[in-house]
Amino acid sequence: MDKDSVLTRMLQSEGPSSLLGGQSPVTVANSSEHVSPLTSRGPDGNVDRPSLGGAVRSALSEGTRTVVLEGPEGSGKTTALQKLVVGWARGEHLQNFSFVFHFRLGQLNVLGGALSLEALMLRHHGHLPQGSVPRLLQDPEGVLFVFDDMDQWEHSLDPSALPPLCSDSGEEAPASRLVAGLLHGSLLKGASFLVATRPALGQQFPSGARLPVVGFLKPQREAYIEGFFCADPAAATTARKHMESTLGFYDICTTPRFCWTVCSVYKSLMDAGAKLPDTLTQLYVDVLARLIQSLRLNEARSRAVVSALGKMASHCLLHQRPGCSKEEMVAFGFHQDLASVGVFLRVDDRSDGTVFSFLSRPMLEFTLATSFLLDASTANGVEELLERHQGRAELLDVFLSGLSDAAQRRPLEAALGDLDPGRIADFARWFRSTSEATLKGWRKDQHHRCFHLLLQTQNESLVKEVVAPLARTGISYGDPSLRDCVALNYVFGCLGEMELLNLYRTRDLTEEQAEALAPAMSLCRKIDLTDSSLSSGAVPHLASALSRGVTEELDLSHVRLGEEFRSLCGGLRTCKLRVLKLLACELTEAVCGDLASALTSGAALLREVDLRFNPIGDPGFVKLCKALRSPLCRLQELKLQKCELTAASMEALSAALRSGGSELRKVDLTQNVIGNRGVEALSECLQHPLCKLRGLVLFDCELSAACWPRLSEALMWERCLLTELDLSLNTSGEEGALLLCRALRRPGCPMEKLSLSRCELTPPVFRELSSALKGGTSRLTSLTVGLNAVGDEGVKPLWEAVAHPTCLLEELDVEMTGLTDECARDLCAAVRASRTLRSLELRNNSLTDACVPELVRAVQDSDSVQEMSLKYNDISEDVFDVMDECGKIRY
């Protein structure tokens, strides 16, 4: 096959580039700076995003016989196919094929009569050398057919709906049967096929590799813009940043054709020294105004053209058709100006006549929005327009929002005359009423849509009027698209400081999204990214937002930060953050030095850090303890549940607490095996005059009975400041527990909250607790002794204590202590007598229906009790109504 002839044919111009139609595929295919769009997966199903050209070459080189490219119009399919054929002709790739035939199937539609396969190939590829066809037929595995524009193919590919498929290459048949025979393998079996089509076409192809064309991501978009503005790198940077941070319509920015349109408009505006568009509406206002001006029609004829285009757009949407016939165009109002529609539309000559179609879906919807606001001759209002096109139009309300702003529509009105003020007022009324209903609800997709419309209006006062009084402050805007991020950032920017930015369960916060959201983040006093995933590029933008913003609380729980945490620490050094939650972030010793450095920067204001479920181990915690000793560290609360700490960490912590520099007030060491040596170190610091610790949580630390006497000794020390102690799920031993209770009776003992759940407490310990509570010196306001099976008699002394006038208890938890109906009389007497008790936890006991009326009456008689929990007792539905009489009962 004469590759030079193929190359010459492929590089023949098929028409100039146009503002809406994009750059000529021939120009792009012949360029060394072509940027290939991406596909969502490789041919083996890999989740990576290879270039489209690379994925096709890989599939065909590995023996895949049919490769189908699926992508929307303007996504780069035609250019990619031509680039592949040109590369083959130049000897760059796909050299395993001896013959490559490129067909535009839209052109084959008009091919009449019957012809053989050989005649078809010679007719469209007249450069075939003499005698090559027989060789081609003998070796079909060396043949590649490239079929572009399958979406324009007017014939069925379903074998059951066709006459018998051709199997003889010499048989003369219509082109439709020849194409079907080739694709289904009855003709030239063993040949390979590369087909381009739009998604959801419904054509039946043989099995093979389907490659969805996802277009450009950020690197490809940057490369495209740099290539477009190759003579002016500064202009390229300005265009890229403006497109990504301002327009925000990334699902459109992914297509090469749209990038061409944007870059063309930007270049024209930059050359004229004009302002770049702030919204998608402004962009299309500029495009439509330019196209109208290029026709050089008077105002009346220009309005008539746009009105006719609007009718065409509505017809295409309502009938789900990509194009219209010449007769339909005349019916829409194109009479004398039909020849001029080429600047707006694509014109295709087909077997059944000329077909006119819009070059892009956004332009179709923008034209519809403009024509609606231009022509008030119809009675239908904006609500009827949107309802009629609901489910078919994606951007109609967006464009109406933008056109409602006088500044944005001004260039269009210069070409068309004023839009109808009544229609604009009608839209404004509709928008305010629907926004009010939307923002009172909890659906984040509807909130996002409202924000998109507000972004288009570019009206700060409207944002404050619509959003401020109505928006749900706690709603999660998690998992936003890049478009959502830009709109959310605009709305938050108009509102100023916000209480909360809730991004819970954002599955993949990319660098682009984080960059777009960073200004909004800096305005929020709390940011919630719980259970999210952040790309490595997103973390620096979060750090930057923290360093320059007002954020006081950041929740990154269950975000797999790992080593990326180091990037965040840069922002922690200079921010206003007071609470940092890092539960289960896969942090290790490696990042603890960075956190310690941030804590001691002098500017850091952090008061609380949650490091639960991070395996930092002793080496990591020792680094943090060095920070705790610094007078520059303001940390007051540290949560360290299950951080793989041992006695070595407790010794480092004790030294820090005794140093005089530590401001630490509470530490949670739940589920760390610290042993007797660790308790000894902690007890030592509790007795030190410079220790400021007031809360100590040793829940499930596998403490033995031998630890309790040492802790009790520390509590007896008059300088001990501890007000909260949790020893739950540790083995106490009766002697150790009794010593602890006696420490509570020490005059001046500051203990206010004590938790001893599942500590194997005995009735004598409950009696000693009761004695302490009644002694007149105890400050205990909260006591938890659940999961100690002492029964009614064991708990009875506590009821006596609760009823005593000197007892200060406000919260009492006796869950699963073996209570039965026998305790009801004492329990109710205590509830009635107490002046302080607010909450009583009775769940998981053996109380029955019989005692419920008495309990309800006691709670109703009490002036102090606010809540009594009876969950998971032996209570049936028969008494639910009785409990419902008292709003304080939980069951």
C-alpha positions in Angstrom: 0.0 0.0 0.0 1.4 3.4 -1.0 1.8 5.1 2.4 2.8 8.4 0.8 -0.5 8.5 -1.0 -2.4 7.7 2.2 -0.5 10.5 4.0 -1.3 13.0 1.2 -5.0 12.0 1.3 -5.3 12.2 5.1 -3.6 15.6 5.2 -6.0 17.2 2.7 -7.9 20.0 4.3 -11.6 19.3 5.1 -12.4 22.9 5.9 -11.1 25.7 8.2 -11.2 25.8 11.9 -14.2 27.6 13.4 -15.1 29.1 16.8 -17.7 26.5 17.7 -16.6 23.6 15.4 -13.1 23.5 16.8 -9.7 23.3 15.2 -9.6 21.3 11.9 -8.7 17.6 12.6 -6.2 17.7 9.7 -4.4 20.6 11.3 -4.2 18.9 14.6 -3.2 15.5 13.1 -0.3 17.1 11.3 0.9 19.0 14.4 3.7 17.7 16.5 2.0 19.3 19.6 -1.2 17.2 19.5 -2.5 16.5 23.0 -4.2 13.2 23.0 -7.4 12.9 25.1 -7.6 10.2 27.8 -9.7 7.0 28.0 -11.1 5.9 31.4 -9.4 2.5 31.2 -6.9 0.5 29.3 -8.1 -2.5 27.1 -7.4 -4.9 29.9 -9.8 -3.1 32.2 -7.1 -1.3 34.1 -8.4 1.7 36.1 -5.5 3.9 35.0 -6.3 6.6 32.5 -4.0 6.1 29.5 -4.0 8.4 26.4 -6.5 7.5 23.8 -3.9 6.9 21.1 -1.8 4.8 23.4 -4.8 2.7 24.5 -5.8 2.1 20.9 -2.2 1.1 19.8 -1.9 -1.2 22.8 -5.2 -2.9 22.0 -4.5 -3.4 18.3 -0.9 -4.5 18.9 -2.1 -7.2 21.4 -4.5 -8.8 18.9 -7.8 -7.2 19.8 -9.8 -7.2 16.5 -12.4 -4.6 17.3 -11.7 -1.4 19.2 -14.7 1.0 19.8 -14.1 4.6 20.9 -17.1 6.1 22.7 -17.2 9.7 23.5 -19.3 12.9 23.1 -19.0 15.2 20.1 -15.9 17.3 20.3 -14.1 14.9 22.6 -11.3 14.3 20.1 -12.2 11.0 18.5 -11.9 12.1 14.8 -8.6 13.8 15.4 -7.3 10.8 17.3 -8.2 8.4 14.4 -6.6 10.7 11.8 -3.5 11.0 14.0 -3.3 7.2 14.2 -3.6 6.8 10.4 -1.1 9.5 9.8 1.3 7.9 12.2 0.9 4.6 10.5 1.6 6.2 7.1 4.8 7.8 8.5 6.0 4.4 9.9 5.6 5.5 13.6 3.3 2.7 14.8 0.8 0.0 13.9 3.3 -1.4 11.4 1.9 -4.9 11.9 -0.8 -3.8 9.4 0.0 -3.7 5.7 -3.2 -1.9 4.8 -5.1 0.8 6.6 -8.4 2.1 5.2 -10.0 5.2 6.7 -13.8 5.8 6.1 -16.1 8.6 7.2 -19.3 6.6 7.4 -21.5 9.7 7.1 -20.1 10.0 3.6 -20.9 6.4 2.7 -24.6 7.0 3.5 -25.0 8.8 0.2 -23.3 6.0 -1.8 -26.0 4.5 -4.0 -26.2 1.2 -6.0 -24.4 -2.0 -5.4 -20.6 -2.6 -5.5 -18.1 -5.1 -4.4 -15.7 -4.7 -1.5 -12.9 -4.3 -3.9 -14.8 -1.5 -5.8 -15.6 0.2 -2.5 -11.9 0.2 -1.4 -10.7 1.4 -4.9 -13.4 4.1 -5.0 -12.4 5.6 -1.7 -8.8 4.7 -1.8 -7.7 5.0 -5.4 -4.1 5.0 -4.4 -4.1 1.2 -4.0 -1.3 -0.3 -6.1 -2.1 -2.7 -8.9 -2.5 -6.2 -7.7 -2.6 -5.4 -4.0 -6.3 -6.3 -3.5 -5.7 -10.1 -4.1 -2.8 -10.0 -1.6 -5.0 -8.1 0.8 -7.8 -10.7 0.5 -5.3 -13.5 1.2 -3.9 -11.9 4.3 -6.9 -10.2 6.1 -5.0 -10.1 9.4 -2.8 -7.4 8.0 -5.8 -5.1 7.3 -7.1 -2.4 9.6 -10.4 -0.6 8.8 -10.9 2.8 10.5 -14.6 3.7 10.7 -15.3 7.3 11.9 -18.7 8.9 12.5 -20.5 5.6 13.3 -23.2 7.8 15.0 -24.1 9.1 11.5 -24.4 5.7 10.0 -28.1 5.4 8.9 -28.2 1.6 8.6 -28.7 -1.1 11.1 -25.8 -3.4 12.1 -28.1 -6.0 13.7 -27.6 -9.2 11.6 -31.2 -10.3 12.4 -32.6 -7.1 10.8 -30.4 -7.4 7.7 -30.5 -9.6 4.5 -27.9 -12.4 4.6 -24.5 -10.9 5.3 -22.0 -10.8 2.4 -19.3 -13.5 2.5 -17.8 -13.1 -1.0 -15.6 -10.1 -1.5 -16.5 -10.1 -5.2 -20.2 -10.0 -4.5 -21.9 -6.7 -5.4 -24.1 -5.3 -2.6 -25.2 -2.0 -1.1 -22.6 -0.3 1.2 -24.8 -1.0 4.2 -24.4 -4.8 3.7 -20.7 -4.5 3.0 -20.0 -2.6 6.2 -22.2 -5.0 8.3 -20.4 -7.9 6.7 -17.0 -6.5 7.6 -17.8 -5.7 11.2 -19.5 -9.1 11.8 -16.6 -11.0 10.2 -18.4 -12.6 7.3 -16.3 -10.5 4.9 -12.5 -10.4 5.2 -12.5 -12.5 8.4 -9.5 -11.7 10.5 -9.3 -8.0 9.7 -9.2 -5.5 12.5 -11.5 -2.5 13.1 -11.2 0.8 14.8 -14.7 2.5 15.2 -15.6 5.9 16.7 -19.1 6.6 17.9 -21.0 8.5 20.5 -22.2 6.8 23.7 -25.5 4.9 23.9 -25.8 4.7 20.2 -27.4 1.2 20.4 -25.5 -0.3 17.4 -24.5 -3.9 17.9 -20.8 -4.4 17.5 -18.9 -7.7 17.8 -17.1 -8.2 21.1 -13.9 -6.2 21.5 -12.4 -3.4 23.5 -14.6 -0.4 24.3 -12.6 2.7 25.2 -14.7 5.5 26.8 -13.1 8.8 25.8 -13.0 11.0 28.9 -11.1 13.8 27.2 -8.7 16.1 29.1 -7.7 16.1 32.8 -5.6 18.8 34.2 -2.2 17.9 32.7 -3.7 17.5 29.2 -5.7 20.7 29.6 -2.5 22.6 30.6 -0.6 21.1 27.7 -3.4 22.1 25.3 -3.5 25.7 26.6 0.3 26.0 26.5 0.3 24.8 22.9 -2.4 27.3 21.9 -0.6 30.2 23.5 2.9 28.9 22.7 4.0 32.4 21.7 3.0 33.9 25.0 3.6 31.7 28.1 2.2 34.4 30.4 -1.1 34.4 28.5 -1.2 30.6 28.7 -0.9 30.8 32.5 -3.6 33.5 32.8 -6.0 31.5 30.6 -5.4 28.2 32.4 -5.9 29.7 35.9 -8.9 31.7 34.8 -10.6 28.7 33.1 -10.1 26.4 36.0 -10.9 28.7 38.9 -13.6 30.9 37.4 -15.6 29.1 34.8 -15.6 25.9 36.7 -17.4 23.8 34.1 -14.8 21.0 34.0 -17.1 18.4 32.5 -17.1 20.7 29.4 -13.5 21.8 29.7 -12.5 18.1 29.2 -13.3 18.3 25.5 -10.7 19.5 23.1 -13.3 21.4 21.1 -14.5 23.3 24.1 -10.9 24.1 25.0 -10.4 25.5 21.5 -13.5 27.7 21.8 -12.5 29.0 25.2 -8.9 29.7 24.1 -10.1 31.4 21.0 -12.3 33.7 22.9 -9.6 34.3 25.6 -7.0 35.2 23.0 -9.4 37.7 21.3 -10.2 39.3 24.6 -6.6 39.4 25.7 -5.5 41.0 22.4 -8.2 43.6 22.9 -7.3 44.2 26.5 -10.8 43.2 27.6 -11.9 41.4 30.8 -12.1 37.6 30.6 -15.5 36.1 31.3 -16.4 35.3 34.9 -19.1 32.7 34.0 -20.0 30.2 31.4 -22.9 32.5 30.4 -20.5 35.4 29.8 -18.4 33.1 27.6 -21.3 32.1 25.4 -22.6 35.7 25.3 -19.3 36.6 23.7 -19.4 33.7 21.3 -23.0 34.4 20.1 -22.4 38.1 19.8 -19.3 37.4 17.6 -21.2 35.0 15.4 -24.1 37.4 15.0 -21.8 40.3 14.2 -20.0 38.2 11.6 -23.3 37.9 9.6 -23.6 41.7 9.3 -27.4 41.6 9.5 -29.5 44.4 10.8 -31.0 44.1 14.3 -34.4 42.8 13.2 -32.9 40.1 11.1 -30.4 39.1 13.8 -33.3 38.8 16.3 -35.2 36.7 13.8 -32.2 34.3 13.3 -31.8 33.8 17.1 -35.5 33.3 17.5 -35.5 30.6 14.8 -32.4 29.0 16.3 -34.2 28.9 19.7 -37.2 27.1 18.1 -34.8 24.6 16.5 -33.0 24.1 19.8 -36.3 23.4 21.6 -37.4 21.0 18.9 -34.1 19.0 19.1 -34.4 18.8 22.9 -38.0 17.8 23.0 -37.7 15.2 20.3 -34.3 14.0 21.4 -32.9 14.5 17.9 -29.4 15.8 17.0 -30.5 17.6 13.9 -33.3 19.0 11.7 -34.2 18.8 8.0 -34.3 21.7 5.6 -38.0 21.7 5.7 -38.1 21.9 9.5 -35.6 24.8 9.4 -37.9 26.7 7.1 -40.8 26.0 9.5 -38.7 27.5 12.4 -38.4 30.8 10.5 -35.3 30.4 8.4 -36.3 31.7 5.0 -33.9 34.2 3.5 -31.2 33.6 6.1 -30.8 29.8 5.9 -27.6 30.1 4.0 -26.0 32.0 7.0 -26.6 29.3 9.6 -23.2 27.7 8.8 -21.6 29.9 11.4 -23.9 28.5 14.1 -24.6 24.9 12.9 -23.1 21.8 11.3 -24.5 21.2 7.9 -24.3 17.6 6.6 -25.5 16.4 3.1 -27.0 12.9 3.5 -28.9 10.5 1.3 -32.2 11.8 2.4 -31.3 15.5 2.3 -29.4 18.1 4.2 -29.3 17.9 8.0 -28.6 20.9 10.3 -27.3 20.3 13.8 -25.8 22.4 16.6 -22.0 22.1 17.0 -22.2 21.8 20.8 -24.9 21.0 23.4 -24.1 24.1 25.6 -24.5 26.3 22.5 -27.9 24.7 21.8 -29.2 25.4 25.3 -27.7 28.9 25.4 -29.5 29.8 22.2 -32.8 28.5 23.6 -32.3 30.6 26.8 -31.5 33.7 24.7 -34.4 33.3 22.4 -36.8 32.8 25.3 -35.7 36.1 26.9 -35.6 37.8 23.6 -39.2 37.0 22.4 -42.1 37.6 24.7 -44.7 36.8 22.0 -45.6 33.4 23.6 -47.6 33.2 26.8 -45.5 30.5 28.5 -43.4 31.7 31.4 -40.1 30.5 32.7 -41.6 27.8 34.9 -43.4 26.3 31.9 -40.2 26.5 29.8 -38.2 24.7 32.4 -40.9 22.1 33.1 -41.3 21.4 29.4 -37.6 20.7 28.9 -37.0 19.0 32.3 -34.8 16.0 32.0 -33.6 17.1 28.6 -31.8 20.4 29.2 -28.9 20.5 31.6 -27.8 24.1 31.4 -31.0 26.0 30.5 -31.6 27.4 34.0 -27.9 28.1 34.4 -27.9 30.3 31.2 -31.1 32.0 32.3 -29.5 32.9 35.6 -26.5 34.5 33.9 -28.6 36.4 31.3 -30.7 37.8 34.1 -27.6 39.9 35.0 -27.6 43.1 33.0 -23.8 43.4 32.9 -23.4 39.9 31.5 -26.0 40.2 28.7 -24.8 43.7 27.6 -22.6 42.6 24.7 -25.5 40.5 23.4 -28.0 43.3 23.6 -25.6 45.5 21.6 -26.0 43.0 18.7 -29.7 42.0 19.2 -31.3 44.9 21.1 -32.7 44.6 24.7 -34.0 41.3 26.0 -37.5 41.4 27.4 -37.6 43.0 30.9 -40.9 41.1 31.7 -39.2 37.7 31.0 -36.2 38.6 33.1 -38.4 39.7 36.0 -40.4 36.5 35.7 -37.2 34.5 36.0 -36.1 36.4 39.0 -39.4 35.7 40.8 -39.1 32.0 39.9 -35.5 31.8 41.1 -36.2 33.4 44.5 -39.1 31.1 45.2 -37.4 27.9 44.2 -34.2 28.8 46.0 -36.1 29.4 49.2 -37.7 25.9 49.0 -34.4 24.3 48.0 -32.2 25.7 50.8 -34.7 24.8 53.5 -34.2 21.2 52.5 -31.4 18.7 53.1 -30.6 17.5 49.5 -27.1 18.5 48.7 -27.5 18.0 44.9 -30.3 20.7 45.0 -28.1 23.0 47.1 -25.3 22.6 44.6 -27.6 23.4 41.7 -28.8 26.5 43.5 -25.2 27.6 44.1 -24.4 27.1 40.4 -27.2 29.4 39.4 -26.1 32.0 41.9 -22.5 31.8 40.5 -23.9 32.6 37.1 -25.8 35.7 38.4 -22.5 37.2 39.8 -24.8 39.0 42.2 -23.3 39.2 45.7 -26.4 40.9 47.2 -28.6 38.2 45.8 -26.5 35.5 47.4 -26.8 37.2 50.8 -30.5 37.7 50.3 -31.2 34.1 49.2 -28.7 32.0 51.1 -27.9 33.6 54.4 -31.4 33.3 56.1 -32.2 29.8 54.6 -29.1 27.6 54.2 -28.8 24.5 56.4 -25.5 25.0 58.2 -25.0 21.3 59.0 -25.7 19.8 55.6 -22.8 17.8 54.1 -21.5 19.0 50.7 -19.3 15.9 50.5 -18.1 14.4 47.3 -18.5 17.6 45.2 -17.5 17.9 41.6 -15.1 20.5 40.4 -18.0 22.5 39.2 -19.6 22.3 42.7 -16.4 23.4 44.3 -16.2 26.6 42.2 -19.9 27.4 42.9 -19.5 26.6 46.6 -16.4 28.8 46.8 -18.3 31.7 45.1 -21.3 31.5 47.5 -19.1 31.2 50.6 -17.0 34.1 49.4 -20.1 36.3 49.1 -21.3 35.3 52.6 -18.0 35.9 54.4 -17.1 33.9 57.5 -19.0 30.7 57.9 -19.5 28.4 60.9 -19.0 25.0 59.0 -17.9 23.6 55.7 -19.0 20.0 55.8 -17.3 17.8 53.2 -18.0 14.5 55.0 -17.2 11.4 52.8 -15.6 13.2 49.9 -14.3 10.2 48.0 -11.5 11.8 46.1 -10.6 15.5 46.8 -8.3 16.2 43.9 -5.7 19.0 43.7 -8.0 21.0 41.4 -11.0 20.7 43.8 -8.9 21.6 46.8 -7.4 24.6 45.0 -10.9 25.8 44.0 -12.2 25.3 47.6 -9.3 26.8 49.4 -10.7 30.3 49.7 -14.0 28.9 51.0 -12.1 26.8 53.5 -10.2 29.8 54.8 -13.5 31.4 55.7 -14.9 28.6 57.8 -14.4 28.2 61.5 -14.8 24.4 61.2 -14.0 22.1 58.3 -15.2 18.5 58.4 -13.5 16.0 56.0 -14.3 12.9 58.0 -14.1 9.6 56.1 -12.8 11.3 53.0 -9.8 10.7 50.7 -7.4 13.4 49.7 -5.0 13.3 46.8 -1.4 14.3 47.6 -1.9 17.5 45.6 -4.9 18.5 47.7 -3.2 18.6 51.1 -0.9 21.6 50.4 -4.0 23.6 49.4 -5.7 22.6 52.6 -2.6 23.7 54.6 -2.5 27.0 52.8 -6.2 27.6 53.6 -5.5 26.9 57.2 -2.5 29.2 57.4 -4.4 32.2 56.0 -7.9 31.6 57.3 -10.0 31.6 60.4 -10.5 27.8 60.9 -10.5 26.8 64.5 -11.5 23.1 64.1 -10.4 20.6 61.5 -11.7 17.0 61.4 -9.7 14.6 59.2 -10.8 11.4 61.0 -10.5 8.3 58.8 -8.6 10.2 56.1 -5.6 8.1 55.0 -3.0 10.9 55.3 0.2 8.9 56.1 3.3 10.7 54.9 1.1 13.5 53.3 0.5 14.8 56.9 3.9 16.5 56.6 2.5 18.8 54.0 -0.4 19.7 56.3 2.0 20.5 59.2 3.3 23.5 57.3 -0.2 25.1 57.6 -0.5 24.2 61.3 2.5 26.3 62.2 0.8 29.6 61.5 -2.9 28.9 61.7 -5.7 29.7 64.2 -6.6 26.0 64.6 -7.5 25.0 68.1 -8.9 21.5 67.5 -7.3 18.9 65.2 -9.0 15.5 64.8 -6.8 12.8 63.2 -8.5 9.6 64.2 -7.3 6.6 62.2 -5.3 8.6 59.6 -2.5 6.0 59.3 0.0 8.2 60.9 3.3 6.7 62.1 6.4 7.7 64.0 7.7 9.3 60.7 5.4 12.3 60.9 5.4 12.9 64.7 8.5 15.1 64.4 6.7 17.3 62.0 3.7 17.6 64.3 6.0 18.3 67.2 7.7 21.1 65.2 4.3 22.6 64.4 3.2 22.5 68.0 6.3 24.4 69.1 6.3 27.0 66.3 5.2 29.8 68.6 2.4 30.8 66.4 0.4 27.5 66.7 -2.8 27.8 68.8 -3.7 24.1 68.9 -5.4 23.1 72.2 -6.7 19.6 71.3 -5.3 16.9 69.1 -7.0 13.6 68.5 -4.5 10.9 67.4 -6.6 7.8 68.2 -5.9 4.6 66.2 -2.7 5.8 64.7 0.3 3.4 65.2 2.8 6.1 66.2 4.3 3.8 68.9 6.7 4.8 71.7 9.3 6.5 69.3 6.7 8.7 67.8 5.1 9.7 71.1 8.5 10.4 72.7 8.9 13.1 69.9 5.6 14.6 70.9 6.5 14.6 74.5 9.5 16.8 73.7 7.1 19.3 72.2 4.9 19.1 75.4 7.8 20.3 77.5 8.2 23.4 75.4 6.5 26.6 76.8 5.6 27.4 73.1 3.3 24.4 73.0 -0.3 25.3 74.1 -1.7 21.8 73.8 -4.3 21.0 76.6 -5.9 17.7 75.5 -4.4 14.7 73.7 -6.3 11.6 72.7 -4.1 8.5 72.1 -6.4 5.5 72.0 -4.7 2.4 70.6 -1.5 4.2 69.5 0.7 1.2 70.5 2.1 2.9 73.5 3.9 1.2 76.4 5.5 2.1 79.7 8.3 3.9 77.9 5.8 6.4 76.6 4.3 7.0 80.0 7.8 7.8 81.4 8.3 10.4 78.6 4.8 11.8 79.3 5.5 11.9 83.1 8.7 13.8 82.5 6.9 16.3 80.2 4.1 16.9 82.8 6.6 17.4 85.6 8.7 19.8 83.5 6.6 22.9 84.3 6.3 23.8 80.6 3.4 21.5 79.7 -0.1 22.9 79.6 -1.7 19.5 79.1 -4.9 19.1 81.0 -6.3 15.8 79.8 -4.9 12.7 78.1 -6.8 9.6 76.8 -4.6 6.5 76.8 -7.4 4.0 76.1 -6.3 0.5 74.9 -2.6 1.1 75.3 -0.8 -1.6 77.3 1.1 0.6 79.8 1.6 -2.0 82.6 2.6 -1.4 86.2 5.7 0.6 85.2 3.5 3.0 83.2 1.1 3.5 86.0 4.0 4.2 88.4 5.2 6.9 86.1 1.8 8.5 85.8 1.2 8.3 89.5 4.5 10.0 90.1 3.6 13.0 87.9 0.2 13.3 89.5 1.9 14.0 92.8 4.3 16.6 91.3 3.5 20.2 92.1 4.1 21.3 88.4 1.7 18.8 86.9 -1.4 20.4 85.6 -3.2 17.2 84.5 -6.9 17.1 85.3 -8.2 14.3 83.2 -6.8 10.7 82.8 -8.4 8.0 80.8 -6.9 4.5 81.2 -9.8 2.6 79.7 -8.9 -1.0 78.8 -5.2 -0.6 79.5 -4.9 -4.2 80.9 -4.0 -2.8 84.4 -3.7 -5.4 87.1 -4.9 -5.2 90.6 -1.4 -4.3 91.7 -1.7 -0.9 89.9 -4.6 0.4 92.0 -2.9 1.1 95.3 -0.3 3.3 93.6 -3.0 5.3 91.8 -4.9 5.6 95.1 -1.8 6.9 96.8 -1.5 9.6 94.1 -5.1 10.6 94.6 -4.5 11.0 98.3 -1.8 13.6 97.6 -3.1 17.0 98.4 -1.6 18.6 95.3 -3.2 16.2 92.9 -5.5 18.1 90.6 -7.2 15.2 88.9 -10.9 15.8 88.3 -11.6 13.0 85.8 -10.4 9.4 86.0 -11.6 6.4 83.8 -10.3 3.0 84.8 -13.0 1.0 83.1 -12.3 -2.5 81.7 -9.3 -3.1 84.0 -9.0 -5.6 86.8 -9.3 -3.8 90.1 -9.2 -6.3 92.9 -11.4 -5.5 95.9 -8.5 -4.1 98.0 -7.3 -1.7 95.3 -10.8 -0.5 94.6 -11.5 0.1 98.2 -8.3 2.2 98.5 -9.5 4.2 95.5 -12.9 4.9 97.1 -11.3 6.0 100.4 -9.1 8.5 98.4 -12.4 10.0 97.2 -13.2 10.8 100.9 -10.1 12.9 101.3 -11.1 16.5 102.1 -10.3 18.6 99.1 -10.2 15.6 96.7 -11.1 17.3 93.3 -12.4 14.2 91.6 -15.7 15.0 89.7 -16.0 12.3 87.2 -15.2 8.6 87.9 -15.7 5.6 85.5 -15.3 2.1 86.8 -17.2 0.0 84.3 -16.4 -3.7 84.2 -13.8 -3.5 86.8 -15.0 -6.6 88.7 -16.3 -4.4 91.6 -17.9 -6.1 94.6 -20.7 -5.1 96.9 -18.2 -3.8 99.5 -16.8 -1.4 96.9 -20.3 -0.1 96.2 -20.9 0.5 99.9 -17.6 2.4 100.1 -18.6 4.5 97.1 -21.9 5.3 98.8 -20.1 6.3 101.9 -17.8 8.6 100.0 -20.8 10.2 98.2 -22.6 10.8 101.5 -19.5 12.0 103.4 -20.0 15.7 102.6 -16.5 16.1 101.1 -17.0 14.4 97.7 -17.2 16.5 94.6 -18.3 13.6 92.4 -20.9 14.7 89.8 -20.6 11.7 87.4 -20.2 8.1 88.3 -20.1 5.1 86.0 -20.2 1.6 87.5 -21.9 -0.4 84.8 -21.1 -4.0 83.8 -20.3 -4.9 87.4 -22.8 -7.7 88.3 -23.6 -6.9 91.9 -27.4 -7.2 91.7 -30.1 -5.2 93.5 -28.5 -5.5 96.9 -25.1 -4.5 95.6 -26.4 -1.3 94.0 -28.8 -0.4 96.9 -26.2 1.7 98.7 -25.9 3.9 95.7 -29.7 4.7 95.8 -29.2 5.7 99.4 -26.3 7.9 98.4 -28.3 9.6 95.6 -31.1 10.3 98.1 -28.7 11.9 100.6 -28.8 15.7 100.7 -24.9 16.0 100.5 -24.6 13.9 97.4 -23.8 16.0 94.3 -24.2 13.3 91.6 -25.7 14.5 88.3 -25.0 11.4 86.2 -25.2 7.8 87.3 -24.6 4.8 85.0 -25.5 1.4 86.4 -25.9 -0.5 83.1 -25.9 -4.3 83.3 -25.5 -4.5 87.0 -28.2 -7.2 87.4 -31.1 -4.9 88.5 -34.6 -6.3 88.7 -38.0 -5.0 89.7 -37.0 -5.5 93.3 -34.9 -2.3 93.2 -37.8 -0.1 92.0 -38.9 1.2 95.4 -35.4 2.3 96.4 -34.6 3.6 93.0 -37.8 5.7 92.8 -37.2 7.1 96.3 -33.7 8.2 95.3 -35.0 9.9 92.1 -37.6 11.8 94.1 -35.3 12.8 96.8 -32.3 13.9 94.7 -31.9 17.6 94.0 -29.0 17.2 91.5 -29.5 13.9 89.5 -30.1 14.7 85.8 -29.3 11.5 84.0 -29.8 7.8 85.0 -28.6 5.0 82.8 -30.4 1.7 83.5 -30.0 -0.1 80.1 -29.3 -3.8 79.8 -30.8 -4.8 83.1 -33.8 -7.1 83.9 -36.5 -4.6 84.7 -40.0 -5.6 83.5 -43.3 -4.0 82.7 -44.4 -4.2 86.3 -42.0 -1.5 87.5 -42.5 0.9 84.6 -45.5 2.9 85.9 -43.7 3.5 89.2 -40.5 4.6 87.4 -42.5 7.0 85.2 -44.3 8.6 88.1 -40.9 9.0 89.9 -39.4 10.8 86.9 -42.4 13.0 86.5 -42.3 13.9 90.2 -38.5 14.8 90.0 -37.5 18.4 89.4 -34.0 17.5 88.4 -34.0 14.3 86.3 -33.9 15.1 82.6 -33.4 11.6 81.2 -33.8 8.0 82.3 -32.7 5.2 79.8 -34.5 1.9 80.0 -33.2 0.5 76.7 -32.7 -3.3 76.4 -34.6 -4.3 79.5 -37.3 -6.9 79.6 -40.0 -4.4 78.8 -42.7 -5.1 76.2 -44.7 -2.9 73.8 -47.6 -3.1 76.3 -46.1 -0.3 78.3 -44.7 1.9 75.5 -47.7 4.2 75.8 -47.1 4.6 79.6 -43.4 5.6 79.0 -44.5 8.0 76.2 -46.4 9.9 78.8 -43.1 11.1 80.1 -40.8 12.7 77.6 -37.8 12.0 79.8 -37.9 8.2 79.4 -35.7 6.6 76.6 -36.5 3.0 75.6 
